Amino acid sequence: MVDNMTLNLLRIVTGFLLLQHGMQKLFGLLGREAVALNSLSGVAGVLEFFGGAAILIGLATRPIAFLLSGLLAAAYFMAHAGEGFWPIQNGGELAALYSFVFLYLSARGGGEFSIDGWLKTRR
């Protein structure tokens, strides 16, 4: 029971935090200017906002988390890895951590208290 609660808490908090990155890029909220939708940052913003929202509520958690894991891995290698080897020095620790958390969620799923879990119990 405790394991399932922590899985759900991890999913909800991670989705909520990523959603905010998308809000910054798409809507220019929370201390950042909006970016053009036809840019790599714009595509990332769409995935962060809508993917974060889906993760937050636990909808299609496995495929969306897998997609987001790849997005954050690409963000790490495109924006940070060239600045140095260590993530703490190249500013990429957040992207790396997000990538692995989403990889974990893609393997574990949304948990009992998610739309995925609710749909599973209805079958």
Backbone as XML, in Angstrom:
<?xml version="1.0"?>
<chain id="A" units="angstrom">
  <residue number="1" name="MET">
    <atom name="N" x="0.830" y="-1.201" z="0.000"/>
    <atom name="CA" x="0.000" y="0.000" z="0.000"/>
    <atom name="C" x="0.873" y="1.264" z="0.000"/>
  </residue>
  <residue number="2" name="VAL">
    <atom name="N" x="1.905" y="1.285" z="0.867"/>
    <atom name="CA" x="2.779" y="2.449" z="0.944"/>
    <atom name="C" x="3.520" y="2.645" z="-0.375"/>
  </residue>
  <residue number="3" name="ASP">
    <atom name="N" x="3.985" y="1.545" z="-0.983"/>
    <atom name="CA" x="4.684" y="1.628" z="-2.263"/>
    <atom name="C" x="3.799" y="2.256" z="-3.330"/>
  </residue>
  <residue number="4" name="ASN">
    <atom name="N" x="2.530" y="1.865" z="-3.365"/>
    <atom name="CA" x="1.605" y="2.422" z="-4.351"/>
    <atom name="C" x="1.343" y="3.906" z="-4.085"/>
  </residue>
  <residue number="5" name="MET">
    <atom name="N" x="1.274" y="4.286" z="-2.830"/>
    <atom name="CA" x="1.055" y="5.698" z="-2.491"/>
    <atom name="C" x="2.249" y="6.551" z="-2.919"/>
  </residue>
  <residue number="6" name="THR">
    <atom name="N" x="3.462" y="6.053" z="-2.690"/>
    <atom name="CA" x="4.639" y="6.832" z="-3.086"/>
    <atom name="C" x="4.769" y="6.896" z="-4.604"/>
  </residue>
  <residue number="7" name="LEU">
    <atom name="N" x="4.396" y="5.827" z="-5.315"/>
    <atom name="CA" x="4.383" y="5.855" z="-6.776"/>
    <atom name="C" x="3.432" y="6.942" z="-7.270"/>
  </residue>
  <residue number="8" name="ASN">
    <atom name="N" x="2.238" y="6.985" z="-6.713"/>
    <atom name="CA" x="1.266" y="7.997" z="-7.118"/>
    <atom name="C" x="1.738" y="9.405" z="-6.775"/>
  </residue>
  <residue number="9" name="LEU">
    <atom name="N" x="2.325" y="9.561" z="-5.608"/>
    <atom name="CA" x="2.843" y="10.870" z="-5.210"/>
    <atom name="C" x="3.969" y="11.314" z="-6.136"/>
  </residue>
  <residue number="10" name="LEU">
    <atom name="N" x="4.874" y="10.401" z="-6.475"/>
    <atom name="CA" x="5.958" y="10.723" z="-7.409"/>
    <atom name="C" x="5.393" y="11.140" z="-8.763"/>
  </residue>
  <residue number="11" name="ARG">
    <atom name="N" x="4.403" y="10.403" z="-9.263"/>
    <atom name="CA" x="3.791" y="10.717" z="-10.554"/>
    <atom name="C" x="3.124" y="12.089" z="-10.529"/>
  </residue>
  <residue number="12" name="ILE">
    <atom name="N" x="2.348" y="12.365" z="-9.503"/>
    <atom name="CA" x="1.608" y="13.624" z="-9.417"/>
    <atom name="C" x="2.558" y="14.819" z="-9.306"/>
  </residue>
  <residue number="13" name="VAL">
    <atom name="N" x="3.533" y="14.736" z="-8.424"/>
    <atom name="CA" x="4.467" y="15.856" z="-8.236"/>
    <atom name="C" x="5.307" y="16.076" z="-9.492"/>
  </residue>
  <residue number="14" name="THR">
    <atom name="N" x="5.791" y="15.002" z="-10.096"/>
    <atom name="CA" x="6.618" y="15.135" z="-11.293"/>
    <atom name="C" x="5.814" y="15.732" z="-12.441"/>
  </residue>
  <residue number="15" name="GLY">
    <atom name="N" x="4.589" y="15.268" z="-12.633"/>
    <atom name="CA" x="3.730" y="15.834" z="-13.674"/>
    <atom name="C" x="3.461" y="17.309" z="-13.435"/>
  </residue>
  <residue number="16" name="PHE">
    <atom name="N" x="3.179" y="17.673" z="-12.190"/>
    <atom name="CA" x="2.919" y="19.069" z="-11.842"/>
    <atom name="C" x="4.134" y="19.956" z="-12.102"/>
  </residue>
  <residue number="17" name="LEU">
    <atom name="N" x="5.311" y="19.463" z="-11.759"/>
    <atom name="CA" x="6.526" y="20.258" z="-11.961"/>
    <atom name="C" x="6.855" y="20.411" z="-13.445"/>
  </residue>
  <residue number="18" name="LEU">
    <atom name="N" x="6.708" y="19.344" z="-14.228"/>
    <atom name="CA" x="7.000" y="19.449" z="-15.659"/>
    <atom name="C" x="5.984" y="20.340" z="-16.361"/>
  </residue>
  <residue number="19" name="LEU">
    <atom name="N" x="4.748" y="20.264" z="-15.958"/>
    <atom name="CA" x="3.692" y="21.110" z="-16.510"/>
    <atom name="C" x="4.072" y="22.589" z="-16.442"/>
  </residue>
  <residue number="20" name="GLN">
    <atom name="N" x="4.731" y="22.981" z="-15.378"/>
    <atom name="CA" x="5.133" y="24.380" z="-15.214"/>
    <atom name="C" x="6.185" y="24.802" z="-16.238"/>
  </residue>
  <residue number="21" name="HIS">
    <atom name="N" x="7.083" y="23.888" z="-16.613"/>
    <atom name="CA" x="8.057" y="24.198" z="-17.657"/>
    <atom name="C" x="7.344" y="24.460" z="-18.978"/>
  </residue>
  <residue number="22" name="GLY">
    <atom name="N" x="6.327" y="23.659" z="-19.264"/>
    <atom name="CA" x="5.534" y="23.879" z="-20.461"/>
    <atom name="C" x="4.771" y="25.189" z="-20.414"/>
  </residue>
  <residue number="23" name="MET">
    <atom name="N" x="4.251" y="25.552" z="-19.251"/>
    <atom name="CA" x="3.544" y="26.828" z="-19.100"/>
    <atom name="C" x="4.465" y="28.003" z="-19.400"/>
  </residue>
  <residue number="24" name="GLN">
    <atom name="N" x="5.709" y="27.904" z="-18.949"/>
    <atom name="CA" x="6.673" y="28.964" z="-19.233"/>
    <atom name="C" x="6.874" y="29.122" z="-20.733"/>
  </residue>
  <residue number="25" name="LYS">
    <atom name="N" x="7.132" y="28.020" z="-21.403"/>
    <atom name="CA" x="7.463" y="28.079" z="-22.828"/>
    <atom name="C" x="6.261" y="28.451" z="-23.686"/>
  </residue>
  <residue number="26" name="LEU">
    <atom name="N" x="5.095" y="27.902" z="-23.377"/>
    <atom name="CA" x="3.929" y="28.131" z="-24.225"/>
    <atom name="C" x="3.232" y="29.456" z="-23.970"/>
  </residue>
  <residue number="27" name="PHE">
    <atom name="N" x="3.123" y="29.828" z="-22.700"/>
    <atom name="CA" x="2.298" y="30.977" z="-22.339"/>
    <atom name="C" x="3.077" y="32.159" z="-21.789"/>
  </residue>
  <residue number="28" name="GLY">
    <atom name="N" x="4.392" y="32.016" z="-21.644"/>
    <atom name="CA" x="5.191" y="33.106" z="-21.107"/>
    <atom name="C" x="4.884" y="33.392" z="-19.653"/>
  </residue>
  <residue number="29" name="LEU">
    <atom name="N" x="4.501" y="32.387" z="-18.919"/>
    <atom name="CA" x="4.170" y="32.550" z="-17.506"/>
    <atom name="C" x="5.343" y="32.144" z="-16.627"/>
  </residue>
  <residue number="30" name="LEU">
    <atom name="N" x="5.263" y="32.486" z="-15.382"/>
    <atom name="CA" x="6.211" y="32.034" z="-14.351"/>
    <atom name="C" x="7.642" y="32.458" z="-14.628"/>
  </residue>
  <residue number="31" name="GLY">
    <atom name="N" x="7.810" y="33.675" z="-15.121"/>
    <atom name="CA" x="9.133" y="34.257" z="-15.220"/>
    <atom name="C" x="9.906" y="33.979" z="-16.489"/>
  </residue>
  <residue number="32" name="ARG">
    <atom name="N" x="9.224" y="33.633" z="-17.541"/>
    <atom name="CA" x="9.913" y="33.385" z="-18.812"/>
    <atom name="C" x="9.043" y="33.865" z="-19.959"/>
  </residue>
  <residue number="33" name="GLU">
    <atom name="N" x="9.684" y="34.304" z="-21.017"/>
    <atom name="CA" x="8.968" y="34.698" z="-22.228"/>
    <atom name="C" x="8.523" y="33.452" z="-22.990"/>
  </residue>
  <residue number="34" name="ALA">
    <atom name="N" x="7.393" y="33.542" z="-23.659"/>
    <atom name="CA" x="6.909" y="32.440" z="-24.494"/>
    <atom name="C" x="7.853" y="32.257" z="-25.680"/>
  </residue>
  <residue number="35" name="VAL">
    <atom name="N" x="7.905" y="31.046" z="-26.192"/>
    <atom name="CA" x="8.740" y="30.726" z="-27.344"/>
    <atom name="C" x="7.843" y="30.425" z="-28.540"/>
  </residue>
  <residue number="36" name="ALA">
    <atom name="N" x="8.416" y="30.460" z="-29.733"/>
    <atom name="CA" x="7.665" y="30.146" z="-30.944"/>
    <atom name="C" x="7.332" y="28.661" z="-30.969"/>
  </residue>
  <residue number="37" name="LEU">
    <atom name="N" x="6.090" y="28.344" z="-31.323"/>
    <atom name="CA" x="5.670" y="26.950" z="-31.357"/>
    <atom name="C" x="6.407" y="26.137" z="-32.419"/>
  </residue>
  <residue number="38" name="ASN">
    <atom name="N" x="6.894" y="26.791" z="-33.462"/>
    <atom name="CA" x="7.567" y="26.068" z="-34.540"/>
    <atom name="C" x="9.075" y="25.919" z="-34.286"/>
  </residue>
  <residue number="39" name="SER">
    <atom name="N" x="9.480" y="26.064" z="-33.034"/>
    <atom name="CA" x="10.891" y="25.872" z="-32.647"/>
    <atom name="C" x="11.008" y="24.595" z="-31.812"/>
  </residue>
  <residue number="40" name="LEU">
    <atom name="N" x="12.235" y="24.142" z="-31.603"/>
    <atom name="CA" x="12.437" y="22.977" z="-30.736"/>
    <atom name="C" x="11.931" y="23.245" z="-29.315"/>
  </residue>
  <residue number="41" name="SER">
    <atom name="N" x="12.146" y="24.453" z="-28.838"/>
    <atom name="CA" x="11.647" y="24.808" z="-27.503"/>
    <atom name="C" x="10.120" y="24.813" z="-27.468"/>
  </residue>
  <residue number="42" name="GLY">
    <atom name="N" x="9.509" y="25.224" z="-28.565"/>
    <atom name="CA" x="8.048" y="25.222" z="-28.643"/>
    <atom name="C" x="7.487" y="23.811" z="-28.616"/>
  </residue>
  <residue number="43" name="VAL">
    <atom name="N" x="8.114" y="22.909" z="-29.363"/>
    <atom name="CA" x="7.696" y="21.502" z="-29.350"/>
    <atom name="C" x="7.888" y="20.922" z="-27.957"/>
  </residue>
  <residue number="44" name="ALA">
    <atom name="N" x="9.030" y="21.237" z="-27.337"/>
    <atom name="CA" x="9.277" y="20.775" z="-25.964"/>
    <atom name="C" x="8.211" y="21.321" z="-25.023"/>
  </residue>
  <residue number="45" name="GLY">
    <atom name="N" x="7.831" y="22.587" z="-25.198"/>
    <atom name="CA" x="6.804" y="23.188" z="-24.348"/>
    <atom name="C" x="5.464" y="22.484" z="-24.474"/>
  </residue>
  <residue number="46" name="VAL">
    <atom name="N" x="5.084" y="22.119" z="-25.694"/>
    <atom name="CA" x="3.833" y="21.385" z="-25.905"/>
    <atom name="C" x="3.892" y="20.033" z="-25.196"/>
  </residue>
  <residue number="47" name="LEU">
    <atom name="N" x="4.998" y="19.314" z="-25.380"/>
    <atom name="CA" x="5.141" y="18.007" z="-24.734"/>
    <atom name="C" x="5.190" y="18.131" z="-23.217"/>
  </residue>
  <residue number="48" name="GLU">
    <atom name="N" x="5.884" y="19.147" z="-22.716"/>
    <atom name="CA" x="5.970" y="19.343" z="-21.273"/>
    <atom name="C" x="4.608" y="19.701" z="-20.680"/>
  </residue>
  <residue number="49" name="PHE">
    <atom name="N" x="3.881" y="20.595" z="-21.339"/>
    <atom name="CA" x="2.592" y="21.026" z="-20.794"/>
    <atom name="C" x="1.558" y="19.909" z="-20.839"/>
  </residue>
  <residue number="50" name="PHE">
    <atom name="N" x="1.314" y="19.373" z="-22.035"/>
    <atom name="CA" x="0.272" y="18.359" z="-22.169"/>
    <atom name="C" x="0.721" y="17.011" z="-21.599"/>
  </residue>
  <residue number="51" name="GLY">
    <atom name="N" x="1.997" y="16.672" z="-21.785"/>
    <atom name="CA" x="2.513" y="15.443" z="-21.185"/>
    <atom name="C" x="2.517" y="15.521" z="-19.675"/>
  </residue>
  <residue number="52" name="GLY">
    <atom name="N" x="2.927" y="16.667" z="-19.128"/>
    <atom name="CA" x="2.908" y="16.857" z="-17.678"/>
    <atom name="C" x="1.507" y="16.747" z="-17.111"/>
  </residue>
  <residue number="53" name="ALA">
    <atom name="N" x="0.524" y="17.324" z="-17.824"/>
    <atom name="CA" x="-0.870" y="17.237" z="-17.379"/>
    <atom name="C" x="-1.352" y="15.793" z="-17.398"/>
  </residue>
  <residue number="54" name="ALA">
    <atom name="N" x="-1.006" y="15.056" z="-18.450"/>
    <atom name="CA" x="-1.419" y="13.649" z="-18.553"/>
    <atom name="C" x="-0.773" y="12.814" z="-17.444"/>
  </residue>
  <residue number="55" name="ILE">
    <atom name="N" x="0.495" y="13.060" z="-17.170"/>
    <atom name="CA" x="1.185" y="12.348" z="-16.091"/>
    <atom name="C" x="0.554" y="12.715" z="-14.746"/>
  </residue>
  <residue number="56" name="LEU">
    <atom name="N" x="0.246" y="13.963" z="-14.555"/>
    <atom name="CA" x="-0.368" y="14.436" z="-13.314"/>
    <atom name="C" x="-1.650" y="13.662" z="-12.994"/>
  </residue>
  <residue number="57" name="ILE">
    <atom name="N" x="-2.497" y="13.460" z="-13.990"/>
    <atom name="CA" x="-3.761" y="12.748" z="-13.748"/>
    <atom name="C" x="-3.638" y="11.245" z="-13.992"/>
  </residue>
  <residue number="58" name="GLY">
    <atom name="N" x="-2.500" y="10.809" z="-14.532"/>
    <atom name="CA" x="-2.288" y="9.383" z="-14.743"/>
    <atom name="C" x="-3.003" y="8.843" z="-15.964"/>
  </residue>
  <residue number="59" name="LEU">
    <atom name="N" x="-2.998" y="9.582" z="-17.050"/>
    <atom name="CA" x="-3.648" y="9.171" z="-18.288"/>
    <atom name="C" x="-2.586" y="8.728" z="-19.294"/>
  </residue>
  <residue number="60" name="ALA">
    <atom name="N" x="-2.673" y="7.470" z="-19.753"/>
    <atom name="CA" x="-1.703" y="6.905" z="-20.703"/>
    <atom name="C" x="-0.282" y="7.089" z="-20.174"/>
  </residue>
  <residue number="61" name="THR">
    <atom name="N" x="-0.114" y="6.790" z="-18.912"/>
    <atom name="CA" x="1.140" y="7.070" z="-18.220"/>
    <atom name="C" x="2.344" y="6.412" z="-18.876"/>
  </residue>
  <residue number="62" name="ARG">
    <atom name="N" x="2.248" y="5.140" z="-19.192"/>
    <atom name="CA" x="3.416" y="4.428" z="-19.716"/>
    <atom name="C" x="3.931" y="5.018" z="-21.030"/>
  </residue>
  <residue number="63" name="PRO">
    <atom name="N" x="3.104" y="5.160" z="-22.065"/>
    <atom name="CA" x="3.649" y="5.705" z="-23.320"/>
    <atom name="C" x="4.058" y="7.175" z="-23.211"/>
  </residue>
  <residue number="64" name="ILE">
    <atom name="N" x="3.305" y="7.963" z="-22.477"/>
    <atom name="CA" x="3.648" y="9.380" z="-22.352"/>
    <atom name="C" x="4.928" y="9.548" z="-21.531"/>
  </residue>
  <residue number="65" name="ALA">
    <atom name="N" x="5.077" y="8.781" z="-20.469"/>
    <atom name="CA" x="6.303" y="8.861" z="-19.673"/>
    <atom name="C" x="7.509" y="8.425" z="-20.503"/>
  </residue>
  <residue number="66" name="PHE">
    <atom name="N" x="7.340" y="7.424" z="-21.354"/>
    <atom name="CA" x="8.440" y="6.976" z="-22.214"/>
    <atom name="C" x="8.836" y="8.091" z="-23.183"/>
  </residue>
  <residue number="67" name="LEU">
    <atom name="N" x="7.842" y="8.744" z="-23.780"/>
    <atom name="CA" x="8.097" y="9.872" z="-24.684"/>
    <atom name="C" x="8.805" y="11.010" z="-23.944"/>
  </residue>
  <residue number="68" name="LEU">
    <atom name="N" x="8.334" y="11.330" z="-22.751"/>
    <atom name="CA" x="8.944" y="12.411" z="-21.977"/>
    <atom name="C" x="10.358" y="12.055" z="-21.523"/>
  </residue>
  <residue number="69" name="SER">
    <atom name="N" x="10.600" y="10.793" z="-21.230"/>
    <atom name="CA" x="11.951" y="10.372" z="-20.872"/>
    <atom name="C" x="12.908" y="10.644" z="-22.029"/>
  </residue>
  <residue number="70" name="GLY">
    <atom name="N" x="12.476" y="10.314" z="-23.228"/>
    <atom name="CA" x="13.294" y="10.598" z="-24.410"/>
    <atom name="C" x="13.485" y="12.081" z="-24.638"/>
  </residue>
  <residue number="71" name="LEU">
    <atom name="N" x="12.422" y="12.859" z="-24.451"/>
    <atom name="CA" x="12.503" y="14.315" z="-24.605"/>
    <atom name="C" x="13.544" y="14.895" z="-23.657"/>
  </residue>
  <residue number="72" name="LEU">
    <atom name="N" x="13.501" y="14.483" z="-22.406"/>
    <atom name="CA" x="14.425" y="15.044" z="-21.417"/>
    <atom name="C" x="15.843" y="14.538" z="-21.624"/>
  </residue>
  <residue number="73" name="ALA">
    <atom name="N" x="16.012" y="13.314" z="-22.114"/>
    <atom name="CA" x="17.349" y="12.825" z="-22.453"/>
    <atom name="C" x="17.917" y="13.643" z="-23.613"/>
  </residue>
  <residue number="74" name="ALA">
    <atom name="N" x="17.083" y="13.897" z="-24.625"/>
    <atom name="CA" x="17.527" y="14.713" z="-25.754"/>
    <atom name="C" x="17.862" y="16.126" z="-25.290"/>
  </residue>
  <residue number="75" name="ALA">
    <atom name="N" x="17.040" y="16.687" z="-24.408"/>
    <atom name="CA" x="17.318" y="18.020" z="-23.874"/>
    <atom name="C" x="18.660" y="18.045" z="-23.161"/>
  </residue>
  <residue number="76" name="TYR">
    <atom name="N" x="18.933" y="16.994" z="-22.405"/>
    <atom name="CA" x="20.213" y="16.931" z="-21.697"/>
    <atom name="C" x="21.374" y="16.940" z="-22.688"/>
  </residue>
  <residue number="77" name="PHE">
    <atom name="N" x="21.319" y="16.071" z="-23.677"/>
    <atom name="CA" x="22.448" y="15.958" z="-24.594"/>
    <atom name="C" x="22.556" y="17.139" z="-25.550"/>
  </residue>
  <residue number="78" name="MET">
    <atom name="N" x="21.444" y="17.744" z="-25.913"/>
    <atom name="CA" x="21.488" y="18.881" z="-26.834"/>
    <atom name="C" x="21.884" y="20.185" z="-26.136"/>
  </residue>
  <residue number="79" name="ALA">
    <atom name="N" x="21.406" y="20.389" z="-24.926"/>
    <atom name="CA" x="21.603" y="21.681" z="-24.277"/>
    <atom name="C" x="22.669" y="21.688" z="-23.186"/>
  </residue>
  <residue number="80" name="HIS">
    <atom name="N" x="22.986" y="20.534" z="-22.617"/>
    <atom name="CA" x="23.839" y="20.547" z="-21.437"/>
    <atom name="C" x="25.147" y="19.770" z="-21.578"/>
  </residue>
  <residue number="81" name="ALA">
    <atom name="N" x="25.109" y="18.600" z="-22.174"/>
    <atom name="CA" x="26.277" y="17.710" z="-22.174"/>
    <atom name="C" x="27.510" y="18.354" z="-22.794"/>
  </residue>
  <residue number="82" name="GLY">
    <atom name="N" x="27.324" y="19.221" z="-23.767"/>
    <atom name="CA" x="28.455" y="19.888" z="-24.403"/>
    <atom name="C" x="29.156" y="20.897" z="-23.517"/>
  </residue>
  <residue number="83" name="GLU">
    <atom name="N" x="28.540" y="21.240" z="-22.398"/>
    <atom name="CA" x="29.108" y="22.227" z="-21.483"/>
    <atom name="C" x="30.017" y="21.605" z="-20.431"/>
  </residue>
  <residue number="84" name="GLY">
    <atom name="N" x="30.151" y="20.296" z="-20.452"/>
    <atom name="CA" x="31.011" y="19.621" z="-19.492"/>
    <atom name="C" x="30.457" y="18.265" z="-19.132"/>
  </residue>
  <residue number="85" name="PHE">
    <atom name="N" x="31.281" y="17.422" z="-18.520"/>
    <atom name="CA" x="30.897" y="16.045" z="-18.230"/>
    <atom name="C" x="29.895" y="15.939" z="-17.084"/>
  </residue>
  <residue number="86" name="TRP">
    <atom name="N" x="30.143" y="16.643" z="-15.992"/>
    <atom name="CA" x="29.330" y="16.486" z="-14.786"/>
    <atom name="C" x="28.039" y="17.300" z="-14.885"/>
  </residue>
  <residue number="87" name="PRO">
    <atom name="N" x="26.884" y="16.658" z="-14.661"/>
    <atom name="CA" x="25.603" y="17.370" z="-14.746"/>
    <atom name="C" x="25.501" y="18.579" z="-13.819"/>
  </residue>
  <residue number="88" name="ILE">
    <atom name="N" x="26.101" y="18.518" z="-12.653"/>
    <atom name="CA" x="26.037" y="19.649" z="-11.726"/>
    <atom name="C" x="26.786" y="20.851" z="-12.290"/>
  </residue>
  <residue number="89" name="GLN">
    <atom name="N" x="27.793" y="20.599" z="-13.107"/>
    <atom name="CA" x="28.561" y="21.692" z="-13.703"/>
    <atom name="C" x="27.956" y="22.179" z="-15.017"/>
  </residue>
  <residue number="90" name="ASN">
    <atom name="N" x="27.316" y="21.281" z="-15.779"/>
    <atom name="CA" x="26.763" y="21.699" z="-17.072"/>
    <atom name="C" x="25.307" y="22.148" z="-16.978"/>
  </residue>
  <residue number="91" name="GLY">
    <atom name="N" x="24.731" y="22.137" z="-15.777"/>
    <atom name="CA" x="23.364" y="22.611" z="-15.572"/>
    <atom name="C" x="22.299" y="21.624" z="-16.013"/>
  </residue>
  <residue number="92" name="GLY">
    <atom name="N" x="22.670" y="20.378" z="-16.236"/>
    <atom name="CA" x="21.724" y="19.411" z="-16.757"/>
    <atom name="C" x="21.172" y="18.417" z="-15.758"/>
  </residue>
  <residue number="93" name="GLU">
    <atom name="N" x="21.419" y="18.637" z="-14.469"/>
    <atom name="CA" x="20.967" y="17.652" z="-13.490"/>
    <atom name="C" x="19.448" y="17.501" z="-13.467"/>
  </residue>
  <residue number="94" name="LEU">
    <atom name="N" x="18.709" y="18.576" z="-13.687"/>
    <atom name="CA" x="17.250" y="18.489" z="-13.680"/>
    <atom name="C" x="16.744" y="17.680" z="-14.871"/>
  </residue>
  <residue number="95" name="ALA">
    <atom name="N" x="17.292" y="17.931" z="-16.051"/>
    <atom name="CA" x="16.887" y="17.165" z="-17.231"/>
    <atom name="C" x="17.231" y="15.691" z="-17.070"/>
  </residue>
  <residue number="96" name="ALA">
    <atom name="N" x="18.403" y="15.393" z="-16.527"/>
    <atom name="CA" x="18.804" y="13.999" z="-16.321"/>
    <atom name="C" x="17.890" y="13.305" z="-15.319"/>
  </residue>
  <residue number="97" name="LEU">
    <atom name="N" x="17.600" y="13.983" z="-14.217"/>
    <atom name="CA" x="16.725" y="13.392" z="-13.207"/>
    <atom name="C" x="15.326" y="13.160" z="-13.760"/>
  </residue>
  <residue number="98" name="TYR">
    <atom name="N" x="14.760" y="14.159" z="-14.425"/>
    <atom name="CA" x="13.442" y="13.993" z="-15.055"/>
    <atom name="C" x="13.447" y="12.807" z="-16.012"/>
  </residue>
  <residue number="99" name="SER">
    <atom name="N" x="14.489" y="12.679" z="-16.814"/>
    <atom name="CA" x="14.551" y="11.595" z="-17.784"/>
    <atom name="C" x="14.448" y="10.234" z="-17.091"/>
  </residue>
  <residue number="100" name="PHE">
    <atom name="N" x="15.177" y="10.058" z="-16.012"/>
    <atom name="CA" x="15.143" y="8.771" z="-15.319"/>
    <atom name="C" x="13.862" y="8.558" z="-14.530"/>
  </residue>
  <residue number="101" name="VAL">
    <atom name="N" x="13.277" y="9.614" z="-13.976"/>
    <atom name="CA" x="11.988" y="9.463" z="-13.289"/>
    <atom name="C" x="10.917" y="9.053" z="-14.301"/>
  </residue>
  <residue number="102" name="PHE">
    <atom name="N" x="10.910" y="9.676" z="-15.473"/>
    <atom name="CA" x="9.924" y="9.291" z="-16.480"/>
    <atom name="C" x="10.179" y="7.893" z="-17.021"/>
  </residue>
  <residue number="103" name="LEU">
    <atom name="N" x="11.429" y="7.485" z="-17.106"/>
    <atom name="CA" x="11.728" y="6.114" z="-17.505"/>
    <atom name="C" x="11.165" y="5.132" z="-16.474"/>
  </residue>
  <residue number="104" name="TYR">
    <atom name="N" x="11.314" y="5.454" z="-15.203"/>
    <atom name="CA" x="10.741" y="4.633" z="-14.126"/>
    <atom name="C" x="9.219" y="4.566" z="-14.250"/>
  </residue>
  <residue number="105" name="LEU">
    <atom name="N" x="8.579" y="5.729" z="-14.460"/>
    <atom name="CA" x="7.120" y="5.746" z="-14.586"/>
    <atom name="C" x="6.652" y="4.975" z="-15.815"/>
  </residue>
  <residue number="106" name="SER">
    <atom name="N" x="7.447" y="4.982" z="-16.878"/>
    <atom name="CA" x="7.051" y="4.222" z="-18.062"/>
    <atom name="C" x="7.092" y="2.722" z="-17.782"/>
  </residue>
  <residue number="107" name="ALA">
    <atom name="N" x="7.960" y="2.290" z="-16.887"/>
    <atom name="CA" x="8.029" y="0.879" z="-16.521"/>
    <atom name="C" x="6.967" y="0.502" z="-15.494"/>
  </residue>
  <residue number="108" name="ARG">
    <atom name="N" x="6.687" y="1.387" z="-14.557"/>
    <atom name="CA" x="5.755" y="1.095" z="-13.456"/>
    <atom name="C" x="4.301" y="1.401" z="-13.770"/>
  </residue>
  <residue number="109" name="GLY">
    <atom name="N" x="4.052" y="2.410" z="-14.601"/>
    <atom name="CA" x="2.677" y="2.807" z="-14.874"/>
    <atom name="C" x="2.212" y="3.888" z="-13.926"/>
  </residue>
  <residue number="110" name="GLY">
    <atom name="N" x="0.933" y="4.214" z="-14.027"/>
    <atom name="CA" x="0.371" y="5.342" z="-13.301"/>
    <atom name="C" x="0.018" y="5.092" z="-11.857"/>
  </residue>
  <residue number="111" name="GLY">
    <atom name="N" x="-0.085" y="3.847" z="-11.464"/>
    <atom name="CA" x="-0.458" y="3.555" z="-10.086"/>
    <atom name="C" x="-1.955" y="3.414" z="-9.922"/>
  </residue>
  <residue number="112" name="GLU">
    <atom name="N" x="-2.323" y="3.036" z="-8.727"/>
    <atom name="CA" x="-3.713" y="2.756" z="-8.402"/>
    <atom name="C" x="-4.603" y="4.002" z="-8.468"/>
  </residue>
  <residue number="113" name="PHE">
    <atom name="N" x="-4.073" y="5.132" z="-8.039"/>
    <atom name="CA" x="-4.860" y="6.358" z="-7.986"/>
    <atom name="C" x="-4.573" y="7.232" z="-9.209"/>
  </residue>
  <residue number="114" name="SER">
    <atom name="N" x="-4.921" y="6.710" z="-10.357"/>
    <atom name="CA" x="-4.723" y="7.409" z="-11.621"/>
    <atom name="C" x="-5.889" y="7.054" z="-12.532"/>
  </residue>
  <residue number="115" name="ILE">
    <atom name="N" x="-6.012" y="7.776" z="-13.605"/>
    <atom name="CA" x="-7.050" y="7.413" z="-14.573"/>
    <atom name="C" x="-6.753" y="6.028" z="-15.142"/>
  </residue>
  <residue number="116" name="ASP">
    <atom name="N" x="-5.484" y="5.742" z="-15.407"/>
    <atom name="CA" x="-5.111" y="4.404" z="-15.875"/>
    <atom name="C" x="-5.561" y="3.332" z="-14.880"/>
  </residue>
  <residue number="117" name="GLY">
    <atom name="N" x="-5.311" y="3.550" z="-13.597"/>
    <atom name="CA" x="-5.708" y="2.599" z="-12.563"/>
    <atom name="C" x="-7.212" y="2.460" z="-12.477"/>
  </residue>
  <residue number="118" name="TRP">
    <atom name="N" x="-7.925" y="3.562" z="-12.610"/>
    <atom name="CA" x="-9.377" y="3.538" z="-12.574"/>
    <atom name="C" x="-9.930" y="2.759" z="-13.763"/>
  </residue>
  <residue number="119" name="LEU">
    <atom name="N" x="-9.363" y="2.990" z="-14.939"/>
    <atom name="CA" x="-9.816" y="2.265" z="-16.129"/>
    <atom name="C" x="-9.535" y="0.766" z="-16.008"/>
  </residue>
  <residue number="120" name="LYS">
    <atom name="N" x="-8.425" y="0.427" z="-15.394"/>
    <atom name="CA" x="-8.049" y="-0.974" z="-15.211"/>
    <atom name="C" x="-9.048" y="-1.696" z="-14.299"/>
  </residue>
  <residue number="121" name="THR">
    <atom name="N" x="-9.506" y="-1.026" z="-13.232"/>
    <atom name="CA" x="-10.452" y="-1.655" z="-12.317"/>
    <atom name="C" x="-11.855" y="-1.750" z="-12.926"/>
  </residue>
  <residue number="122" name="ARG">
    <atom name="N" x="-12.169" y="-0.928" z="-13.909"/>
    <atom name="CA" x="-13.496" y="-0.969" z="-14.545"/>
    <atom name="C" x="-13.632" y="-2.149" z="-15.492"/>
  </residue>
  <residue number="123" name="ARG">
    <atom name="N" x="-12.511" y="-2.703" z="-15.928"/>
    <atom name="CA" x="-12.573" y="-3.830" z="-16.894"/>
    <atom name="C" x="-12.942" y="-5.115" z="-16.219"/>
  </residue>
</chain>
